[in-house]
Amino acid sequence: MKQTERILRHLEVFGSITAAEAAAEFGCMRLASRISELKREGVPIRREMVTGRNRFGEAVTFARYSIDGR
């Protein structure tokens, strides 16, 4: 199974994914590229920029992707 297929299944089952989740779950180091491929295939992906904390307690901003309309 390709990474894009695994990511799409993850989105359908869990609702969203971040780059950290994709790296941990699938070994995917270029989530934005896989999301771009899914968009080219016609999957309506929405990107939300969220703020969280890194392991040092510093504020960081990252993308959380989901299927638009779900």
DSSP file (Angstrom, degrees, kcal/mol; ACC not computed):
  #  RESIDUE AA STRUCTURE BP1 BP2  ACC     N-H-->O    O-->H-N    N-H-->O    O-->H-N    TCO  KAPPA ALPHA  PHI   PSI    X-CA   Y-CA   Z-CA
    1    1 A M              0   0    0      0, 0.0     2,-0.1     0, 0.0     0, 0.0   0.000 360.0 360.0 360.0 136.1    0.0    0.0    0.0
    2    2 A K     >  -     0   0    0      1,-0.1     4,-2.1     4,-0.0     3,-0.2  -0.353 360.0-113.4 -76.3 158.6    1.3    3.4   -0.9
    3    3 A Q  H  > S+     0   0    0      1,-0.2     4,-2.8     2,-0.2     5,-0.2   0.890 117.3  56.3 -58.7 -40.3    1.8    6.2    1.6
    4    4 A T  H  > S+     0   0    0      1,-0.2     4,-2.5     2,-0.2    -1,-0.2   0.892 107.1  49.4 -61.5 -37.8   -1.0    8.3    0.0
    5    5 A E  H  > S+     0   0    0      2,-0.2     4,-2.3    -3,-0.2    -1,-0.2   0.903 112.0  47.9 -67.0 -41.0   -3.4    5.3    0.5
    6    6 A R  H  X S+     0   0    0     -4,-2.1     4,-2.4     2,-0.2    -2,-0.2   0.907 112.9  48.5 -65.3 -41.5   -2.4    4.9    4.1
    7    7 A I  H  X S+     0   0    0     -4,-2.8     4,-2.5     2,-0.2    -2,-0.2   0.919 110.8  50.1 -66.0 -43.5   -2.8    8.7    4.8
    8    8 A L  H  X S+     0   0    0     -4,-2.5     4,-2.3    -5,-0.2    -2,-0.2   0.922 111.4  48.8 -61.1 -44.2   -6.2    8.8    3.1
    9    9 A R  H  X S+     0   0    0     -4,-2.3     4,-2.4     2,-0.2     5,-0.2   0.910 110.2  52.0 -61.5 -42.0   -7.4    5.8    5.2
   10   10 A H  H  X>S+     0   0    0     -4,-2.4     4,-3.2     1,-0.2     5,-0.7   0.922 109.6  49.4 -60.1 -44.5   -6.1    7.6    8.3
   11   11 A L  H  X5S+     0   0    0     -4,-2.5     4,-1.4     1,-0.2    56,-0.2   0.901 112.2  48.0 -61.6 -41.1   -8.0   10.7    7.4
   12   12 A E  H  <5S+     0   0    0     -4,-2.3    -1,-0.2    -5,-0.2    -2,-0.2   0.872 121.2  35.3 -68.0 -37.4  -11.2    8.7    6.8
   13   13 A V  H  <5S+     0   0    0     -4,-2.4    -2,-0.2    -5,-0.2    -3,-0.2   0.919 132.6  23.9 -83.9 -46.7  -10.9    6.8   10.1
   14   14 A F  H  <5S-     0   0    0     -4,-3.2    -3,-0.2    -5,-0.2    -2,-0.2   0.606  94.8-128.8-102.3 -14.6   -9.4    9.4   12.5
   15   15 A G  S  <<S+     0   0    0     -4,-1.4    52,-0.5    -5,-0.7     2,-0.3   0.005  74.9  25.7  95.7 -30.3  -10.5   12.6   10.8
   16   16 A S  E     -A   66   0A   0     -6,-0.3     2,-0.3    50,-0.2    50,-0.2  -0.975  56.5-159.1-158.5 169.1   -7.1   14.5   10.6
   17   17 A I  E     -A   65   0A   0     48,-1.8    48,-2.8    -2,-0.3     2,-0.3  -0.989   3.3-158.5-154.2 147.3   -3.4   14.1   10.5
   18   18 A T  E  >  -A   64   0A   0     -2,-0.3     4,-2.5    46,-0.2     5,-0.2  -0.762  38.2-105.0-117.5 169.0   -0.3   16.2   11.3
   19   19 A A  H  > S+     0   0    0     44,-0.5     4,-2.3    -2,-0.3     5,-0.2   0.879 121.5  53.1 -62.0 -38.3    3.3   15.8   10.0
   20   20 A A  H  > S+     0   0    0      2,-0.2     4,-2.2     1,-0.2    -1,-0.2   0.905 110.5  46.9 -64.7 -40.8    4.4   14.4   13.4
   21   21 A E  H  > S+     0   0    0      2,-0.2     4,-3.0     1,-0.2     5,-0.3   0.911 111.7  50.8 -65.9 -42.2    1.6   11.8   13.3
   22   22 A A  H  X>S+     0   0    0     -4,-2.5     4,-2.3     1,-0.2     6,-1.7   0.886 111.4  48.2 -63.8 -39.1    2.5   10.8    9.7
   23   23 A A  H  X5S+     0   0    0     -4,-2.3     4,-1.1     4,-0.3    -1,-0.2   0.922 116.5  42.6 -66.7 -43.8    6.1   10.4   10.5
   24   24 A A  H  <5S+     0   0    0     -4,-2.2    -2,-0.2    -5,-0.2    -1,-0.2   0.906 123.5  35.6 -70.0 -42.0    5.4    8.2   13.6
   25   25 A E  H  <5S+     0   0    0     -4,-3.0    -3,-0.2    -5,-0.2    -2,-0.2   0.891 137.0  11.9 -80.3 -41.6    2.6    6.1   12.0
   26   26 A F  H  <5S-     0   0    0     -4,-2.3    -3,-0.2    -5,-0.3    -2,-0.2   0.425  92.3-114.8-122.4  -2.0    3.8    5.7    8.4
   27   27 A G     << +     0   0    0     -4,-1.1     2,-0.7    -5,-0.6    -4,-0.3   0.752  61.4 156.4  68.9  22.3    7.4    6.9    8.3
   28   28 A C        +     0   0    0     -6,-1.7     3,-0.3     1,-0.1    -1,-0.2  -0.742  20.4 175.6 -87.4 113.8    6.2    9.7    6.0
   29   29 A M  S    S+     0   0    0     -2,-0.7    -1,-0.1     1,-0.2     3,-0.1   0.475  74.7  50.3 -96.7  -3.9    8.7   12.6    6.2
   30   30 A R    >>  +     0   0    0      1,-0.1     4,-1.7    -8,-0.1     3,-0.6  -0.490  58.9 156.8-132.7  63.6    7.0   14.7    3.5
   31   31 A L  H 3> S+     0   0    0     -3,-0.3     4,-2.8     1,-0.2     5,-0.2   0.885  73.2  58.9 -58.0 -41.8    3.3   14.8    4.4
   32   32 A A  H 3> S+     0   0    0      1,-0.2     4,-2.1     2,-0.2    -1,-0.2   0.863 105.9  50.0 -58.9 -35.5    2.7   18.1    2.5
   33   33 A S  H <> S+     0   0    0     -3,-0.6     4,-2.0     2,-0.2    -1,-0.2   0.907 111.1  47.9 -68.2 -41.8    3.8   16.3   -0.7
   34   34 A R  H  X S+     0   0    0     -4,-1.7     4,-2.1     2,-0.2    -2,-0.2   0.882 111.2  51.2 -66.6 -37.4    1.5   13.3   -0.1
   35   35 A I  H  X S+     0   0    0     -4,-2.8     4,-2.4     2,-0.2    -1,-0.2   0.907 107.9  53.0 -63.7 -41.7   -1.4   15.7    0.6
   36   36 A S  H  X S+     0   0    0     -4,-2.1     4,-2.2    -5,-0.2    -2,-0.2   0.899 108.2  50.7 -59.9 -41.3   -0.6   17.5   -2.7
   37   37 A E  H  X S+     0   0    0     -4,-2.0     4,-1.3     2,-0.2    -1,-0.2   0.904 109.6  50.0 -63.6 -41.6   -0.8   14.2   -4.5
   38   38 A L  H  <>S+     0   0    0     -4,-2.1     5,-2.3     1,-0.2    -2,-0.2   0.898 109.3  51.8 -63.9 -40.0   -4.2   13.4   -2.9
   39   39 A K  H ><5S+     0   0    0     -4,-2.4     3,-1.7     1,-0.2    -2,-0.2   0.908 106.4  53.6 -62.5 -41.4   -5.5   16.9   -3.9
   40   40 A R  H 3<5S+     0   0    0     -4,-2.2    -1,-0.2     1,-0.3    -2,-0.2   0.813 104.8  55.9 -62.3 -28.7   -4.4   16.2   -7.5
   41   41 A E  T 3<5S-     0   0    0     -4,-1.3    -1,-0.3    -3,-0.2    -2,-0.2   0.464 127.9-101.0 -81.8  -1.7   -6.4   13.0   -7.3
   42   42 A G  T < 5S+     0   0    0     -3,-1.7    -3,-0.2     1,-0.3    -2,-0.1   0.529  72.0 145.8  98.1   7.2   -9.5   15.0   -6.4
   43   43 A V      < -     0   0    0     -5,-2.3     2,-1.3    -6,-0.1    -1,-0.3  -0.674  50.9-129.4 -78.4 124.3   -9.6   14.5   -2.6
   44   44 A P        -     0   0    0      0, 0.0    24,-3.8     0, 0.0     2,-0.4  -0.597  35.4-177.7 -79.1  95.4  -10.9   17.7   -1.0
   45   45 A I  E     -B   67   0A   0     -2,-1.3     2,-0.4    22,-0.3    22,-0.2  -0.766  12.8-156.7 -98.7 136.8   -8.3   18.3    1.7
   46   46 A R  E     -B   66   0A   0     20,-3.6    20,-2.2    -2,-0.4     2,-0.5  -0.915   4.6-151.7-111.2 139.1   -8.5   21.1    4.2
   47   47 A R  E     -B   65   0A   0     -2,-0.4     2,-0.4    18,-0.2    18,-0.2  -0.945  10.8-173.8-111.9 129.0   -5.5   22.6    6.0
   48   48 A E  E     -B   64   0A   0     16,-2.3    16,-2.7    -2,-0.5     2,-0.6  -0.988  18.8-139.9-120.8 128.5   -5.8   24.2    9.4
   49   49 A M  E     -B   63   0A   0     -2,-0.4     2,-0.3    14,-0.2    14,-0.2  -0.786  29.1-177.6 -88.4 123.4   -2.9   25.9   11.0
   50   50 A V  E     -B   62   0A   0     12,-3.1    12,-2.5    -2,-0.6     2,-0.4  -0.853  21.1-131.7-122.8 156.7   -2.8   25.1   14.8
   51   51 A T  E     +B   61   0A   0     -2,-0.3    10,-0.2    10,-0.2     2,-0.2  -0.901  36.7 147.0-110.5 136.2   -0.6   26.2   17.6
   52   52 A G  E     -B   60   0A   0      8,-2.9     8,-2.6    -2,-0.4     2,-0.4  -0.717  43.6 -90.2-144.3-164.9    0.9   23.8   20.1
   53   53 A R  E     -B   59   0A   0      6,-0.2     6,-0.2    -2,-0.2     2,-0.1  -0.951  28.0-141.1-121.0 139.6    4.0   23.2   22.2
   54   54 A N    >   -     0   0    0      4,-2.3     3,-2.1    -2,-0.4     6,-0.0  -0.240  45.4 -83.8 -84.8-176.5    7.2   21.4   21.3
   55   55 A R  T 3  S+     0   0    0      1,-0.3    -1,-0.1     2,-0.1    -2,-0.0   0.639 130.8  55.4 -67.2 -12.3    9.1   19.2   23.7
   56   56 A F  T 3  S-     0   0    0      2,-0.1    -1,-0.3     0, 0.0     3,-0.1   0.377 119.3-108.8 -97.6   2.0   10.9   22.3   25.1
   57   57 A G  S <  S+     0   0    0     -3,-2.1     2,-0.2     1,-0.3    -2,-0.1   0.552  72.9 140.4  83.7   7.9    7.6   24.0   25.9
   58   58 A E        -     0   0    0      1,-0.1    -4,-2.3    -5,-0.0    -1,-0.3  -0.593  59.1-106.7 -85.8 146.1    8.0   26.6   23.1
   59   59 A A  E     + B   0  53A   0     -2,-0.2     2,-0.3    -6,-0.2    -6,-0.2  -0.529  44.2 176.9 -71.3 132.8    5.0   27.6   21.0
   60   60 A V  E     - B   0  52A   0     -8,-2.6    -8,-2.9    -2,-0.3     2,-0.4  -0.966  21.8-140.6-135.4 152.7    5.0   26.2   17.5
   61   61 A T  E     + B   0  51A   0     -2,-0.3     2,-0.3   -10,-0.2   -10,-0.2  -0.940  28.5 163.3-114.7 136.8    2.6   26.3   14.6
   62   62 A F  E     - B   0  50A   0    -12,-2.5   -12,-3.1    -2,-0.4     2,-0.3  -0.958  36.3 -99.3-148.4 163.9    1.9   23.4   12.3
   63   63 A A  E     - B   0  49A   0     -2,-0.3   -44,-0.5   -14,-0.2     2,-0.5  -0.666  22.5-165.2 -89.6 138.8   -0.6   22.1    9.8
   64   64 A R  E     -AB  18  48A   0    -16,-2.7   -16,-2.3    -2,-0.3     2,-0.3  -0.994  15.8-154.8-119.4 122.2   -3.4   19.7   10.6
   65   65 A Y  E     +AB  17  47A   0    -48,-2.8   -48,-1.8    -2,-0.5     2,-0.3  -0.746  19.7 163.1-101.0 143.5   -5.0   18.2    7.5
   66   66 A S  E     -AB  16  46A   0    -20,-2.2   -20,-3.6    -2,-0.3     2,-0.5  -0.950  46.6 -89.7-147.6 166.4   -8.5   16.8    7.2
   67   67 A I  E >   - B   0  45A   0    -52,-0.5     3,-1.5    -2,-0.3   -22,-0.3  -0.718  52.5-114.2 -80.8 125.6  -11.0   15.9    4.4
   68   68 A D  T 3  S+     0   0    0    -24,-3.8    -1,-0.1    -2,-0.5    -3,-0.0  -0.349  97.8  25.8 -63.7 134.3  -13.1   19.0    3.7
   69   69 A G  T 3         0   0    0     -2,-0.1    -1,-0.2    -3,-0.0   -24,-0.1   0.471 360.0 360.0  93.0   3.2  -16.7   18.6    4.6
   70   70 A R    <         0   0    0     -3,-1.5    -2,-0.1   -55,-0.1    -3,-0.0   0.389 360.0 360.0-114.0 360.0  -16.2   16.0    7.3
